[in-house]
């Protein structure tokens, strides 16, 4: 008995459904037409203009301003070592003692021969004095007088030789006591007590280095040397450079260059520069490797942007700026060095460009801005750098070949950036 009302209700619903659906669809179309298009948000920053010092680094090797290799000058047995390994020694301080007895005996023998020759000389001179008046009376022949004179001359020559032998023996005896020729830090001693020391030994007994100030040698390329001639590194007086140690810390005192080698190495194309670094605490030691960092020139009124603001299109580099209506446009630039996390750029003139030093520059949202350049505005927001964000061009810059050529320029008209 309930079939007829149910059939009527179902029929009524089916007939009315198309009208409801059409009405609903038309309402959605009207709402979509009335909804405004989404404006892409981008993060922007201002162009930074300031003087930028250009700094370069070179690898340097430390050594003493004076390095003295201590060697034995005579052959003998080592009796004692009179300094502490690795200690600071003063000039004239005794380092080693060689057995002096054989050298003392040689000196005594040379001294005895000298005295013998001197006594013989006195006798021959007395003979000459006696023979001279007797030759006139004929009591002594002329030959005897000549022989006496010759013996005097030979003995005088022998005395000169004996004196030289005495001096040599004294020097050798003095060499048995080995002293420090300079003040500085002494290295480890290589011989042991009782070893036979010889002058021909290839290994020094120890080495003393004067390390306050300590010397640093670093090599710069020929191009860097020529570039620095008109600036700092080779001409300015009182130029200072920073020293970075192997653990990455900066040495608290600055060094200064003191000498430049006379020639460029033909094999490496570099020239050696010598610097001195104050080392009052003896922290720096010979043989250490350090990095030498110096300002070679200063870019005056340089323009800087975050590196992520740079777009790449083949060999050309761009930035995107906003005009007074927040419409993005592209500007060709040349790249300089990255200094303290900021990219130095050189603005290349472009036709119809409205870029000024106060124009907002897009850093984040670059691809969205590139797609609507010259057509629609974007919503600028202040650029918020992320501490962990890498200092490199954005991902969009790596695939920028898909973006359009800046308005007002033809394909291939953009100038390549300087390498």
Secondary structure, 3 states (H helix, E strand, C coil): CCHHHHHHHHHHHHHHHHHHHHHHHHHHHHHHHHCCCCCCEEEEECCEEEEEEEEEEEEEEEEEEEEEEECCCCCEEEEEECCCCCCEECCCCEEEEECCHHHHHHHHHHHHHHHHHHHHHHHHHHHHHHHHHHHHHCCCCHHHHHHHHHHHHHHHHHHHHHHHHHHHHHHHHHHCEEECCCCEEECCCCCCCCCEECCCCCCCCEEEEEEEEEEEEEEEEHHHHHHHHCCCCCCCCCCCEEEECCCCCECCCCEEEEEECCCCCCCCCEEEEEEEECCCCCCCCCCCEEEEEEEEEEEEEEEEEEHHHCEEECCEEEEEEECCCCEEEEEEEEEEEEECCEEEEEECCCCCCCCCCCCCEEEECHHHHHHCCCCCECEEEECCCCCCCCCCCCHHHHCHHHCCCCCCCCCCCCCCCCC
